[in-house]
Amino acid sequence: MRAGADDKSGRLAIIAGGGMLPHYLASAARKNGENPLIVQLSDENGPVWQGFDVEYASVGNFAGIGRLFATHGVSRVVLSGSVRRRPDWRQIRPTLGFLASVPFVLKTLRRGGDNAVLEMVIRLFEKLGCRVIGAHEIAPDLLASVGPVGAVSPDPEAAEDIKVAVEAALQLGRLDIGQGAVAVGGRVVALEGPEGTDAMLARVAQLRSDGRISARRKGVLVKLAKPQQDVRADLPAIGLNTLKNAQLAGLSGVAGEAGRSLLLDRADVVAAADAAGMFVCGLEVPRQQVGTT
């Protein structure tokens, strides 16, 4: 069994990609009595950091990150935020201990899906002597729970679309392609690829505008962790932007997997969903379907 966030030996480092999740984790860690080191990926647009110790490093500079960890006494790492593009092989800066792993790293970057790349990153951080922990271990209150979080629940039509989208998202995840699927009127109309959830929802909005999707059918977005996914990295997240883009796409609501997806901006999401007459809910997906980590 992995040690949890209660084991606070050594300093915590938050590897910060884009978006607000790293900021939420830093605030949660501070409330837990931690003084986290923020390692902001210089390739990504992160939040403005105030009151935290912040260092900057490129996404492939493991040698530089290793030196930062040694300087600051880091022994635990949490990966958070979006990474728009995986590093080019010319950006990789390995430590001496990584040299034997370089061919594997380059092959994974060229051919692996996002989950394969994240598993590689976890292994490399572990080679630095760090324990990688999940965002949910720092801020468990971000995890989605079963059922609706606002005043609106899925109606029977939405419930049927959820079933269809769940199966599609599971199949998509098994192929290590993406985490989200949109179903409208009992059929899948969009699958998430490397472009991400927001771009997929923009595609759905365009399809609806072009008359390719019936205006009479609303549909749903479902986001699930990949069956083979290590939950220490890249749990699917639903936030205010997700809800707004789902509304622009004409959907009736958004669903994520309870216990294996993150709900960000909870109060704002609930208020916006209720105002729009949309649902946001957590789903129970049988463990044998999603696999174990």
Backbone as JSON, one array per atom type, in Angstrom:
{
  "sequence": "MRAGADDKSGRLAIIAGGGMLPHYLASAARKNGENPLIVQLSDENGPVWQGFDVEYASVGNFAGIGRLFATHGVSRVVLSGSVRRRPDWRQIRPTLGFLASVPFVLKTLRRGGDNAVLEMVIRLFEKLGCRVIGAHEIAPDLLASVGPVGAVSPDPEAAEDIKVAVEAALQLGRLDIGQGAVAVGGRVVALEGPEGTDAMLARVAQLRSDGRISARRKGVLVKLAKPQQDVRADLPAIGLNTLKNAQLAGLSGVAGEAGRSLLLDRADVVAAADAAGMFVCGLEVPRQQVGTT",
  "N": [[0.85, -1.19, 0.0], [0.53, 2.23, -0.79], [2.16, 4.92, 0.89], [0.37, 7.59, 2.4], [-0.79, 11.02, 2.17], [-0.61, 11.77, 4.79], [1.85, 11.07, 5.74], [4.31, 13.13, 6.2], [7.0, 13.45, 5.87], [9.88, 15.17, 4.9], [9.95, 17.75, 2.35], [7.17, 18.95, 0.43], [6.75, 19.11, -3.04], [5.09, 20.86, -5.58], [4.45, 20.21, -8.78], [3.71, 22.35, -11.19], [1.51, 22.76, -13.74], [-0.51, 24.21, -16.32], [-3.53, 26.15, -15.65], [-5.79, 26.3, -12.75], [-5.66, 24.29, -10.83], [-3.08, 23.65, -9.6], [-2.82, 25.87, -7.87], [-5.0, 25.55, -6.13], [-4.19, 23.19, -4.86], [-1.82, 24.02, -3.64], [-2.82, 25.86, -1.78], [-4.41, 24.14, -0.23], [-2.43, 22.43, 0.77], [-1.0, 24.21, 2.36], [-2.93, 24.82, 4.3], [-2.92, 22.4, 5.52], [-0.69, 22.54, 7.02], [1.69, 22.52, 5.64], [4.61, 23.68, 3.85], [4.73, 24.18, 0.83], [6.88, 23.69, -2.01], [6.73, 25.35, -5.01], [7.05, 24.28, -8.24], [6.98, 25.73, -11.03], [6.08, 25.0, -14.28], [7.81, 26.28, -16.89], [6.94, 26.3, -19.46], [4.23, 26.49, -19.45], [1.12, 28.27, -18.83], [0.66, 29.36, -15.82], [-0.94, 30.12, -12.59], [-0.72, 33.36, -10.93], [1.73, 33.47, -8.57], [1.79, 34.13, -5.19], [3.26, 34.62, -2.07], [4.29, 32.07, -1.85], [7.06, 29.77, -2.06], [8.66, 29.73, -5.07], [9.92, 28.13, -7.93], [11.22, 27.87, -11.27], [11.06, 25.76, -14.11], [11.76, 24.01, -17.15], [9.64, 21.64, -18.85], [10.98, 19.29, -19.54], [13.33, 19.28, -18.12], [14.81, 17.44, -16.18], [17.21, 17.2, -14.84], [17.66, 19.8, -13.86], [15.38, 20.09, -12.24], [15.89, 18.05, -10.43], [18.11, 19.13, -9.09], [16.88, 21.32, -7.88], [15.15, 19.99, -6.12], [16.99, 18.76, -4.43], [18.21, 21.0, -3.27], [16.08, 22.16, -1.86], [15.23, 20.18, -0.17], [13.27, 18.31, -0.95], [11.03, 15.58, -0.83], [8.62, 14.54, -1.51], [6.24, 14.59, -4.15], [3.73, 16.15, -6.11], [1.87, 15.98, -9.03], [0.37, 18.36, -11.08], [-2.12, 20.24, -12.88], [-2.44, 21.37, -16.32], [-0.66, 20.22, -19.23], [0.27, 21.46, -22.16], [1.77, 20.55, -24.31], [3.84, 17.77, -24.93], [7.34, 17.39, -24.03], [9.84, 18.14, -26.51], [12.4, 15.97, -27.77], [14.81, 17.29, -27.74], [14.59, 18.95, -25.59], [14.97, 17.47, -23.35], [16.68, 17.07, -20.39], [18.61, 15.05, -18.86], [19.45, 13.57, -15.65], [22.55, 12.12, -14.43], [21.87, 9.64, -13.46], [19.72, 9.07, -15.03], [20.58, 8.43, -17.55], [20.68, 5.83, -18.63], [18.02, 5.45, -18.99], [17.24, 7.05, -21.06], [16.76, 6.15, -23.83], [14.3, 4.77, -23.47], [12.7, 6.87, -22.52], [12.66, 8.64, -24.74], [11.41, 7.01, -26.66], [8.9, 6.66, -25.46], [7.95, 9.31, -25.45], [7.69, 9.73, -28.18], [5.87, 7.76, -29.08], [4.06, 6.97, -27.12], [0.86, 7.2, -25.4], [-0.91, 9.76, -23.47], [-1.21, 8.7, -20.87], [0.82, 6.78, -20.74], [3.04, 8.47, -20.93], [2.78, 9.94, -18.55], [3.07, 7.91, -16.64], [5.73, 7.3, -17.14], [6.91, 9.73, -16.32], [6.32, 9.68, -13.59], [7.88, 7.47, -12.82], [10.43, 8.52, -13.32], [10.58, 10.63, -11.47], [10.5, 9.1, -9.17], [12.96, 7.86, -9.41], [14.52, 9.94, -8.64], [14.39, 9.71, -5.99], [12.05, 10.51, -4.81], [8.71, 10.44, -3.48], [5.8, 10.03, -5.23], [2.68, 11.51, -5.01], [-0.94, 11.69, -5.07], [-3.16, 14.29, -6.3], [-5.58, 14.19, -4.99], [-4.86, 13.27, -2.52], [-3.76, 15.42, -1.28], [-5.8, 17.31, -1.35], [-8.52, 16.13, -0.58], [-11.17, 16.94, -0.59], [-11.7, 17.86, -3.1], [-12.46, 15.75, -4.65], [-14.97, 14.26, -6.67], [-18.23, 13.3, -5.6], [-20.8, 10.74, -5.25], [-23.77, 11.32, -7.08], [-25.89, 14.25, -7.76], [-24.54, 17.58, -7.52], [-25.78, 19.96, -7.39], [-28.99, 21.58, -7.76], [-30.24, 20.29, -9.84], [-31.01, 17.23, -11.4], [-30.05, 14.43, -13.53], [-32.36, 13.76, -16.15], [-34.51, 11.06, -17.45], [-33.76, 10.82, -20.2], [-31.23, 12.01, -20.25], [-29.95, 10.27, -18.49], [-29.82, 7.94, -19.99], [-28.14, 8.8, -22.05], [-25.85, 9.19, -20.52], [-25.12, 6.55, -19.86], [-24.37, 5.58, -22.38], [-22.25, 7.31, -22.99], [-20.47, 6.73, -20.92], [-19.59, 4.09, -21.52], [-18.34, 4.62, -23.95], [-16.3, 6.39, -23.1], [-14.81, 4.7, -21.47], [-13.84, 2.82, -23.33], [-12.35, 4.54, -24.93], [-10.45, 5.36, -23.06], [-9.1, 2.96, -22.57], [-7.61, 2.74, -24.85], [-5.8, 4.69, -24.39], [-6.22, 7.36, -25.19], [-7.99, 9.54, -24.55], [-10.16, 11.11, -22.06], [-12.81, 11.87, -22.08], [-16.23, 11.84, -23.26], [-18.97, 12.63, -25.39], [-22.39, 12.2, -25.56], [-25.38, 12.27, -27.42], [-28.81, 12.01, -27.69], [-28.7, 9.22, -27.39], [-26.5, 8.35, -28.85], [-22.98, 8.4, -29.52], [-21.32, 11.39, -30.1], [-18.96, 12.78, -29.97], [-15.52, 12.35, -29.14], [-12.92, 12.72, -26.8], [-9.73, 13.88, -27.7], [-6.2, 14.53, -28.1], [-6.56, 17.28, -28.12], [-8.06, 18.1, -25.94], [-10.69, 18.65, -23.43], [-12.17, 21.1, -23.62], [-11.8, 21.92, -26.28], [-12.97, 19.75, -27.57], [-15.64, 20.12, -26.78], [-16.13, 22.52, -28.07], [-16.13, 21.6, -30.67], [-18.46, 20.07, -30.61], [-20.34, 22.09, -30.21], [-20.07, 23.42, -32.66], [-20.89, 21.41, -34.43], [-23.54, 21.25, -33.7], [-24.41, 23.8, -34.38], [-24.1, 23.61, -37.12], [-26.16, 21.96, -37.75], [-25.73, 19.25, -37.59], [-26.18, 17.91, -35.31], [-29.12, 17.18, -33.59], [-31.28, 19.79, -32.65], [-33.24, 19.32, -30.86], [-32.39, 17.45, -29.07], [-30.46, 17.25, -26.16], [-28.11, 16.14, -24.66], [-25.04, 14.86, -23.07], [-21.95, 15.34, -21.28], [-19.41, 13.12, -20.33], [-16.79, 12.4, -18.12], [-14.12, 10.29, -17.44], [-11.66, 8.55, -15.49], [-8.95, 6.84, -17.03], [-9.07, 3.29, -17.6], [-6.64, 1.96, -16.98], [-5.28, 3.82, -15.57], [-2.93, 5.47, -13.46], [-3.81, 6.82, -10.49], [-2.43, 8.85, -9.35], [-1.82, 10.85, -11.07], [-3.12, 13.22, -13.35], [-5.97, 13.03, -12.95], [-9.3, 13.18, -14.22], [-10.85, 16.37, -14.56], [-13.46, 18.59, -13.62], [-14.57, 21.78, -14.07], [-15.43, 25.29, -13.81], [-15.09, 26.34, -16.4], [-15.45, 24.03, -17.9], [-18.17, 23.53, -17.47], [-19.34, 25.87, -18.57], [-18.57, 25.65, -21.26], [-19.84, 23.28, -21.91], [-22.46, 24.15, -21.72], [-22.51, 26.0, -23.84], [-22.32, 24.17, -25.86], [-24.8, 23.14, -25.86], [-25.53, 21.12, -24.1], [-27.11, 19.08, -21.54], [-25.91, 18.55, -19.15], [-23.09, 17.58, -17.04], [-21.04, 14.86, -16.17], [-18.94, 13.14, -13.88], [-16.61, 10.65, -12.74], [-17.23, 9.37, -9.57], [-15.02, 9.72, -6.87], [-12.83, 9.37, -8.5], [-12.45, 11.54, -10.06], [-12.01, 15.1, -10.31], [-13.64, 17.87, -8.86], [-13.64, 21.12, -9.48], [-13.7, 24.56, -8.37], [-16.11, 24.4, -6.89], [-18.36, 25.72, -5.56], [-18.89, 27.83, -7.35], [-19.4, 26.39, -9.67], [-21.71, 24.95, -8.97], [-23.52, 27.07, -8.56], [-23.57, 28.22, -11.14], [-24.48, 26.04, -12.66], [-27.03, 25.57, -11.57], [-28.25, 27.99, -12.22], [-28.29, 27.78, -14.98], [-29.92, 25.64, -15.35], [-28.75, 23.13, -15.53], [-27.22, 19.91, -14.88], [-24.69, 18.69, -12.66], [-22.9, 15.92, -11.84], [-21.76, 13.08, -9.87], [-20.64, 9.84, -10.73], [-21.14, 6.34, -10.1], [-18.97, 4.0, -11.12], [-18.51, 0.66, -11.81], [-15.85, -1.02, -10.16], [-14.56, -3.2, -11.44], [-14.84, -2.47, -14.05], [-13.31, -0.17, -14.43], [-10.81, -0.91, -13.65], [-7.75, -1.31, -11.72], [-5.23, 0.43, -9.84]],
  "CA": [[0.0, 0.0, 0.0], [1.3, 3.46, -0.83], [2.01, 5.85, 2.0], [-0.51, 8.67, 2.0], [-0.36, 12.39, 2.41], [-0.39, 11.95, 6.21], [3.28, 10.94, 5.93], [4.79, 14.43, 5.73], [8.45, 13.53, 5.98], [10.44, 15.88, 3.77], [9.14, 18.82, 1.81], [6.3, 18.66, -0.7], [6.87, 19.94, -4.24], [3.95, 20.83, -6.49], [4.81, 20.47, -10.17], [2.54, 23.15, -11.59], [1.25, 23.04, -15.14], [-1.46, 25.29, -16.52], [-4.81, 26.07, -14.95], [-5.84, 26.7, -11.35], [-5.51, 23.17, -9.9], [-1.9, 23.78, -8.73], [-3.07, 26.88, -6.82], [-5.87, 24.93, -5.13], [-3.4, 22.22, -4.09], [-0.89, 24.76, -2.79], [-3.6, 26.41, -0.66], [-4.8, 23.02, 0.63], [-1.23, 21.97, 1.47], [-0.69, 25.19, 3.41], [-3.91, 24.6, 5.38], [-2.52, 21.17, 6.2], [0.53, 22.79, 7.76], [2.85, 22.34, 4.78], [5.19, 24.83, 3.14], [5.08, 23.52, -0.43], [7.7, 24.33, -3.03], [6.06, 25.35, -6.31], [7.91, 24.21, -9.42], [6.12, 26.14, -12.14], [6.62, 24.66, -15.59], [7.96, 27.54, -17.61], [6.28, 26.17, -20.75], [2.79, 26.56, -19.25], [0.59, 29.48, -18.22], [0.13, 29.05, -14.5], [-1.47, 31.26, -11.86], [0.25, 34.27, -10.32], [2.04, 32.92, -7.25], [2.15, 35.1, -4.16], [3.36, 34.04, -0.74], [4.84, 30.72, -1.91], [8.38, 29.62, -2.66], [8.43, 29.32, -6.46], [11.04, 27.96, -8.85], [10.74, 27.64, -12.63], [11.84, 24.76, -14.84], [11.07, 23.51, -18.34], [8.99, 20.36, -18.59], [11.89, 18.16, -19.73], [14.61, 19.51, -17.44], [14.85, 16.63, -14.95], [18.44, 17.51, -14.12], [17.42, 21.04, -13.12], [14.38, 19.82, -11.19], [16.57, 17.26, -9.41], [18.92, 20.04, -8.28], [15.95, 22.07, -7.04], [14.68, 19.11, -5.05], [18.08, 18.57, -3.47], [18.41, 22.27, -2.57], [14.94, 22.47, -0.99], [14.89, 19.03, 0.68], [11.99, 17.74, -1.4], [10.94, 14.12, -0.86], [7.3, 14.18, -2.02], [5.9, 15.36, -5.35], [2.4, 16.0, -6.68], [1.78, 16.51, -10.39], [-0.94, 19.03, -11.2], [-2.27, 21.21, -13.95], [-2.39, 20.88, -17.7], [0.56, 20.37, -20.02], [-0.27, 21.59, -23.5], [2.52, 19.76, -25.27], [4.93, 17.01, -24.32], [8.61, 17.99, -24.44], [10.62, 17.64, -27.62], [13.56, 15.24, -27.27], [15.91, 18.23, -27.53], [14.4, 19.63, -24.32], [15.24, 16.55, -22.25], [17.94, 17.26, -19.68], [18.6, 13.97, -17.86], [20.51, 13.44, -14.67], [23.43, 10.99, -14.74], [21.14, 8.41, -13.17], [18.69, 8.85, -16.04], [21.15, 8.21, -18.87], [20.27, 4.51, -19.12], [16.58, 5.49, -19.28], [16.96, 7.99, -22.14], [16.06, 5.54, -24.98], [12.91, 4.51, -23.08], [12.02, 8.16, -22.45], [12.44, 9.15, -26.09], [10.41, 6.16, -27.3], [7.59, 6.98, -24.87], [7.53, 10.63, -25.92], [7.33, 9.66, -29.6], [4.82, 6.81, -29.42], [3.13, 6.68, -26.03], [-0.25, 8.1, -25.11], [-0.71, 10.61, -22.31], [-1.05, 7.91, -19.66], [2.16, 6.2, -20.78], [4.0, 9.54, -20.62], [2.67, 10.27, -17.13], [3.7, 6.81, -15.9], [7.16, 7.5, -17.3], [7.29, 10.86, -15.47], [6.29, 9.19, -12.2], [9.07, 6.63, -12.62], [11.61, 9.37, -13.28], [10.61, 11.3, -10.17], [10.87, 8.09, -8.16], [14.4, 7.68, -9.52], [15.14, 11.03, -7.9], [14.22, 9.42, -4.58], [10.83, 11.16, -4.33], [7.46, 9.69, -3.5], [4.77, 10.77, -5.97], [1.35, 11.34, -4.41], [-2.01, 12.21, -5.9], [-3.79, 15.55, -5.91], [-6.67, 13.9, -4.06], [-4.29, 13.06, -1.19], [-3.53, 16.75, -0.72], [-7.1, 18.01, -1.23], [-9.56, 15.12, -0.82], [-12.49, 17.56, -0.78], [-11.9, 18.12, -4.52], [-12.98, 14.57, -5.33], [-16.41, 14.2, -6.91], [-18.96, 12.27, -4.86], [-21.92, 10.17, -6.0], [-25.0, 12.08, -7.13], [-25.81, 15.65, -8.22], [-24.01, 18.52, -6.54], [-26.67, 21.12, -7.4], [-30.43, 21.35, -7.63], [-30.75, 19.6, -11.02], [-30.57, 15.85, -11.58], [-30.28, 13.95, -14.9], [-33.66, 13.17, -16.44], [-34.31, 9.75, -18.07], [-33.02, 10.92, -21.46], [-29.82, 12.25, -19.91], [-29.42, 9.05, -17.87], [-29.49, 7.02, -21.08], [-26.94, 9.33, -22.7], [-24.72, 8.95, -19.62], [-24.7, 5.15, -20.03], [-23.68, 5.46, -23.67], [-20.99, 8.05, -22.91], [-19.58, 5.99, -20.01], [-18.97, 3.0, -22.27], [-17.43, 5.22, -24.94], [-15.14, 6.93, -22.4], [-14.0, 3.56, -21.04], [-13.14, 2.3, -24.51], [-11.37, 5.56, -25.3], [-9.39, 5.31, -22.08], [-8.31, 1.74, -22.76], [-6.69, 3.03, -25.96], [-4.92, 5.77, -23.91], [-6.41, 8.5, -26.09], [-8.59, 10.67, -23.84], [-10.97, 10.79, -20.88], [-14.16, 12.39, -22.17], [-17.09, 11.49, -24.38], [-20.26, 13.31, -25.44], [-23.47, 11.44, -26.19], [-26.61, 13.03, -27.66], [-29.85, 11.18, -28.26], [-28.36, 7.8, -27.35], [-25.35, 8.01, -29.67], [-21.77, 9.16, -29.26], [-21.09, 12.4, -31.14], [-17.6, 13.32, -29.88], [-14.58, 11.72, -28.22], [-11.81, 13.62, -26.5], [-8.4, 13.52, -28.15], [-5.15, 15.36, -27.52], [-6.94, 18.69, -28.05], [-8.62, 18.38, -24.63], [-12.14, 18.7, -23.26], [-12.79, 22.35, -24.09], [-11.81, 21.91, -27.74], [-13.99, 18.79, -27.97], [-16.95, 20.74, -26.61], [-16.27, 23.51, -29.15], [-16.52, 20.82, -31.85], [-19.88, 19.72, -30.46], [-21.1, 23.32, -30.45], [-20.06, 23.68, -34.1], [-21.75, 20.39, -35.06], [-24.94, 21.62, -33.45], [-24.67, 24.99, -35.19], [-24.19, 23.18, -38.51], [-27.31, 21.09, -37.92], [-25.33, 17.84, -37.58], [-26.76, 17.36, -34.08], [-30.49, 17.67, -33.44], [-31.51, 20.85, -31.67], [-34.22, 18.82, -29.89], [-31.7, 16.56, -28.13], [-29.42, 18.02, -25.47], [-26.89, 15.35, -24.55], [-24.24, 14.96, -21.84], [-20.5, 15.08, -21.27], [-18.93, 12.25, -19.27], [-15.34, 12.32, -18.0], [-13.71, 9.16, -16.59], [-10.26, 8.15, -15.48], [-8.69, 5.69, -17.91], [-9.07, 2.05, -16.82], [-5.3, 1.59, -16.54], [-4.63, 5.05, -15.12], [-2.41, 5.68, -12.12], [-4.6, 7.95, -10.01], [-1.55, 9.9, -8.84], [-1.58, 11.86, -12.09], [-4.08, 13.53, -14.42], [-7.38, 12.69, -12.77], [-10.15, 14.1, -14.97], [-11.33, 17.48, -13.75], [-14.61, 19.37, -14.08], [-14.55, 23.1, -13.47], [-16.38, 26.27, -14.33], [-14.95, 26.41, -17.86], [-16.09, 22.83, -18.45], [-19.62, 23.72, -17.46], [-19.7, 26.92, -19.52], [-18.43, 25.13, -22.62], [-20.91, 22.31, -22.1], [-23.67, 24.93, -21.97], [-22.42, 26.52, -25.21], [-22.53, 23.04, -26.76], [-26.2, 22.76, -25.77], [-25.69, 19.9, -23.31], [-27.95, 19.22, -20.34], [-25.13, 18.42, -17.94], [-21.75, 17.0, -17.04], [-20.89, 13.83, -15.15], [-17.6, 12.61, -13.67], [-16.6, 9.45, -11.91], [-17.07, 9.63, -8.15], [-13.81, 9.19, -6.27], [-11.72, 9.31, -9.45], [-12.42, 12.78, -10.84], [-11.94, 16.28, -9.44], [-14.62, 18.94, -9.1], [-13.0, 22.38, -9.13], [-14.61, 25.72, -8.28], [-17.39, 23.74, -6.59], [-19.47, 26.65, -5.3], [-19.21, 28.56, -8.58], [-19.99, 25.42, -10.61], [-23.09, 24.68, -8.53], [-24.33, 28.27, -8.82], [-23.74, 28.37, -12.59], [-25.3, 24.93, -13.14], [-28.42, 25.82, -11.16], [-28.77, 29.13, -13.0], [-28.48, 27.34, -16.36], [-30.79, 24.46, -15.39], [-27.93, 21.98, -15.91], [-26.77, 19.08, -13.77], [-23.31, 18.21, -12.51], [-23.07, 14.8, -10.92], [-20.75, 12.03, -9.77], [-21.15, 8.52, -11.13], [-20.52, 5.1, -9.64], [-18.57, 3.1, -12.21], [-18.0, -0.54, -11.14], [-14.4, -1.11, -10.13], [-14.05, -4.13, -12.43], [-14.84, -1.8, -15.34], [-12.28, 0.83, -14.56], [-9.51, -1.48, -13.33], [-7.1, -0.89, -10.49], [-3.94, 1.08, -10.06]],
  "C": [[0.89, 1.25, 0.0], [1.08, 4.27, 0.45], [1.18, 7.03, 1.53], [0.06, 10.02, 2.35], [-0.13, 12.65, 3.88], [1.08, 11.8, 6.56], [3.94, 12.2, 5.33], [6.3, 14.57, 5.91], [9.02, 14.18, 4.72], [9.46, 16.89, 3.22], [8.33, 18.35, 0.6], [6.6, 19.64, -1.83], [5.62, 19.76, -5.09], [4.46, 21.19, -7.87], [3.59, 21.1, -10.82], [2.52, 23.36, -13.09], [0.29, 24.21, -15.26], [-2.73, 25.1, -15.73], [-4.67, 26.39, -13.47], [-5.66, 25.56, -10.37], [-4.26, 23.3, -9.04], [-2.11, 24.78, -7.59], [-3.97, 26.3, -5.74], [-5.08, 23.97, -4.25], [-2.43, 22.93, -3.16], [-1.62, 25.32, -1.56], [-4.0, 25.31, 0.3], [-3.61, 22.52, 1.43], [-0.87, 22.92, 2.61], [-1.66, 25.05, 4.58], [-3.57, 23.35, 6.18], [-1.2, 21.32, 6.96], [1.81, 22.63, 6.97], [3.36, 23.69, 4.27], [5.65, 24.31, 1.78], [6.01, 24.37, -1.29], [6.93, 24.23, -4.35], [7.12, 25.3, -7.4], [7.01, 24.47, -10.62], [6.79, 25.76, -13.46], [6.63, 25.91, -16.44], [7.29, 27.51, -18.97], [4.78, 26.4, -20.67], [2.38, 27.89, -18.61], [-0.06, 29.13, -16.9], [-0.44, 30.28, -13.82], [-0.35, 32.18, -11.38], [0.47, 33.79, -8.89], [2.46, 34.05, -6.31], [2.19, 34.39, -2.81], [3.86, 32.61, -0.7], [6.27, 30.77, -2.44], [8.21, 29.02, -4.05], [9.76, 29.23, -7.19], [10.44, 27.65, -10.22], [11.66, 26.64, -13.32], [11.06, 24.36, -16.08], [10.62, 22.08, -18.1], [9.94, 19.17, -18.73], [13.19, 18.25, -18.96], [14.67, 18.76, -16.11], [16.12, 16.9, -14.15], [18.26, 18.76, -13.27], [16.43, 20.84, -11.99], [15.02, 19.01, -10.07], [17.43, 18.13, -8.5], [18.04, 20.88, -7.36], [15.47, 21.24, -5.86], [15.75, 18.94, -3.98], [18.28, 19.84, -2.63], [17.33, 22.51, -1.52], [14.51, 21.29, -0.12], [13.58, 18.38, 0.33], [12.05, 16.21, -1.39], [9.59, 13.62, -1.38], [6.92, 15.13, -3.15], [4.45, 15.1, -5.72], [2.4, 16.68, -8.05], [0.41, 17.15, -10.57], [-0.94, 20.01, -12.35], [-2.08, 20.59, -15.32], [-1.01, 21.11, -18.31], [0.13, 20.34, -21.48], [0.47, 20.75, -24.52], [3.64, 19.03, -24.54], [6.26, 17.54, -24.83], [9.19, 17.33, -25.68], [11.88, 16.97, -27.06], [14.75, 16.18, -27.0], [15.79, 19.0, -26.23], [14.75, 18.75, -23.13], [16.62, 16.82, -21.69], [18.01, 16.22, -18.58], [19.67, 14.17, -16.8], [21.41, 12.28, -15.09], [22.71, 9.67, -14.52], [20.09, 8.08, -14.21], [19.26, 8.38, -17.38], [20.72, 6.87, -19.46], [18.8, 4.49, -19.52], [16.25, 6.34, -20.5], [16.3, 7.33, -23.34], [14.59, 5.25, -24.68], [12.11, 5.81, -23.05], [11.69, 8.67, -23.84], [11.39, 8.33, -26.82], [9.02, 6.47, -26.78], [7.07, 8.31, -25.37], [7.06, 10.58, -27.37], [6.05, 8.86, -29.82], [3.76, 6.61, -28.34], [1.98, 7.66, -25.96], [0.03, 8.89, -23.85], [-0.47, 9.8, -21.04], [0.34, 7.27, -19.6], [3.22, 7.24, -20.43], [3.97, 9.87, -19.13], [3.28, 9.17, -16.27], [5.22, 6.92, -15.98], [7.65, 8.62, -16.38], [7.32, 10.44, -14.0], [7.53, 8.35, -11.9], [10.33, 7.48, -12.51], [11.7, 10.15, -11.97], [10.98, 10.32, -9.06], [12.36, 7.79, -8.21], [15.17, 8.79, -8.81], [15.02, 10.82, -6.39], [12.99, 10.05, -3.97], [9.65, 10.21, -4.38], [6.41, 10.56, -4.19], [3.41, 10.46, -5.35], [0.32, 12.02, -5.29], [-2.57, 13.52, -5.39], [-4.87, 15.32, -4.87], [-6.16, 13.61, -2.65], [-3.99, 14.38, -0.5], [-4.85, 17.45, -0.44], [-8.23, 17.03, -1.51], [-10.95, 15.7, -1.06], [-12.75, 17.92, -2.24], [-12.5, 16.92, -5.26], [-14.5, 14.65, -5.5], [-17.02, 13.07, -6.09], [-20.16, 11.82, -5.69], [-23.13, 11.1, -5.93], [-24.8, 13.52, -7.58], [-25.28, 16.55, -7.12], [-24.88, 19.78, -6.47], [-28.12, 20.7, -7.3], [-31.0, 20.49, -8.75], [-30.16, 18.19, -11.09], [-30.8, 15.43, -13.03], [-31.69, 13.39, -15.06], [-33.44, 11.83, -17.16], [-33.53, 9.79, -19.39], [-31.54, 11.13, -21.2], [-29.18, 11.01, -19.3], [-29.03, 8.04, -18.93], [-28.25, 7.49, -21.83], [-25.7, 9.09, -21.84], [-24.21, 7.52, -19.78], [-23.89, 4.97, -21.3], [-22.31, 6.13, -23.59], [-20.0, 7.36, -21.98], [-18.86, 4.88, -20.76], [-17.98, 3.53, -23.3], [-16.16, 5.73, -24.26], [-14.22, 5.82, -21.91], [-13.19, 2.99, -22.2], [-12.05, 3.26, -24.96], [-10.16, 5.51, -24.35], [-8.5, 4.09, -22.23], [-7.28, 1.91, -23.87], [-5.71, 4.14, -25.6], [-4.98, 6.98, -24.84], [-6.94, 9.71, -25.33], [-9.48, 10.17, -22.71], [-12.43, 11.17, -21.01], [-14.91, 11.92, -23.4], [-18.4, 12.26, -24.25], [-21.25, 12.42, -26.18], [-24.71, 12.32, -26.28], [-27.62, 12.1, -28.29], [-29.47, 9.71, -28.35], [-27.21, 7.4, -28.26], [-24.17, 8.92, -29.35], [-21.53, 10.13, -30.42], [-19.69, 12.99, -31.09], [-16.81, 12.56, -28.83], [-13.41, 12.67, -28.02], [-10.49, 13.05, -27.01], [-7.37, 14.42, -27.5], [-5.52, 16.83, -27.39], [-7.55, 19.07, -26.72], [-10.12, 18.57, -24.64], [-12.77, 19.95, -23.88], [-12.86, 22.38, -25.61], [-12.82, 20.89, -28.27], [-15.38, 19.4, -27.86], [-17.19, 21.82, -27.66], [-16.67, 22.82, -30.44], [-17.99, 20.47, -31.8], [-20.76, 20.93, -30.73], [-21.18, 23.62, -31.94], [-20.94, 22.68, -34.84], [-23.22, 20.74, -34.87], [-25.32, 22.84, -34.29], [-24.85, 24.63, -36.66], [-25.38, 22.27, -38.79], [-26.98, 19.61, -37.95], [-25.81, 17.12, -36.33], [-28.12, 18.0, -33.9], [-30.59, 18.73, -32.35], [-32.47, 20.39, -30.58], [-33.59, 17.94, -28.82], [-30.55, 17.32, -27.47], [-28.11, 17.24, -25.38], [-26.1, 15.65, -23.28], [-22.75, 14.81, -22.16], [-20.19, 14.19, -20.09], [-17.41, 12.24, -19.3], [-14.98, 11.22, -17.0], [-12.2, 9.01, -16.61], [-10.1, 6.94, -16.4], [-8.62, 4.42, -17.07], [-7.71, 1.7, -16.23], [-4.58, 2.74, -15.84], [-4.14, 4.96, -13.69], [-3.06, 6.94, -11.59], [-3.74, 9.04, -9.39], [-1.33, 11.02, -9.86], [-2.77, 11.98, -13.02], [-5.47, 12.96, -14.19], [-8.23, 13.67, -13.58], [-10.74, 15.16, -14.05], [-12.51, 18.16, -14.44], [-14.58, 20.69, -13.33], [-15.53, 24.03, -14.14], [-16.29, 26.39, -15.85], [-15.6, 25.21, -18.53], [-17.59, 23.03, -18.56], [-20.05, 24.76, -18.49], [-19.61, 26.42, -20.96], [-19.46, 24.06, -22.92], [-22.23, 23.02, -22.38], [-23.66, 25.48, -23.39], [-22.64, 25.42, -26.24], [-23.96, 22.52, -26.7], [-26.47, 21.52, -24.94], [-26.53, 20.16, -22.06], [-27.15, 19.08, -19.06], [-23.82, 17.71, -18.15], [-21.68, 15.99, -15.9], [-19.44, 13.36, -15.1], [-17.67, 11.42, -12.74], [-16.34, 9.79, -10.46], [-15.8, 8.96, -7.63], [-12.61, 9.14, -7.19], [-11.78, 10.47, -10.44], [-12.5, 13.94, -9.86], [-13.01, 17.28, -9.85], [-14.01, 20.23, -8.57], [-14.03, 23.5, -9.07], [-16.02, 25.28, -7.88], [-18.53, 24.72, -6.4], [-19.88, 27.4, -6.56], [-19.87, 27.63, -9.6], [-21.44, 25.15, -10.25], [-23.99, 25.87, -8.86], [-24.59, 28.41, -10.31], [-24.63, 27.27, -13.16], [-26.77, 25.16, -12.8], [-29.03, 26.95, -11.98], [-29.07, 28.72, -14.43], [-29.44, 26.17, -16.48], [-30.05, 23.2, -15.82], [-27.57, 21.17, -14.66], [-25.26, 18.88, -13.83], [-23.38, 17.1, -11.49], [-21.87, 13.85, -10.96], [-21.38, 10.68, -10.03], [-20.42, 7.4, -10.39], [-20.23, 4.25, -10.87], [-17.97, 1.87, -11.56], [-16.5, -0.68, -11.28], [-13.86, -2.09, -11.18], [-14.03, -3.53, -13.83], [-13.65, -0.88, -15.5], [-10.9, 0.3, -14.2], [-8.97, -0.93, -12.03], [-5.79, -0.24, -10.82], [-2.91, 0.51, -9.11]]
}
